[in-house]
Amino acid sequence: VRALPEPRPRGFSGAVGEFVVAARCEATTVRVGQAFTVELAVEGRGNLERFAAPPLPQLQGFHVEGQLDRRTADRRVFALELIALHESIDAVPPLPLVVFEPAGGRYTTLRSEPLPLAVQPAVGELE
């Protein structure tokens, strides 16, 4: 076992292997200020069960309330609770996961696809 190269990039939480990520959103329409869940699923070969949860992402236009981590033998799912901050949002931006790829001997950031999202005014605001 060899040590990982230094310096380790910001956001690296110990994921080592060949992974793919995919995101899904529980809703396609939300209101400003309403909490909703987005899941980032990670699959592939590597230390899937052992790496730490990634740090909460900074997503422009959203407040990230928190994150839950569900583990199985072949998959990790990070459920993020988000709150949309304004109506001009039309998608949840790509969610990142920083990994070390042993085959290439480098760190890389995997990103999910953006998720379309319609954001309506908060309850009680004029529409």
Helices and strands as residue ranges (DSSP letters): E 12-25, E 29-31, E 35-46, E 62-71, E 76-84, E 91-92, E 96-101, E 106-111, E 115-116, E 118-120
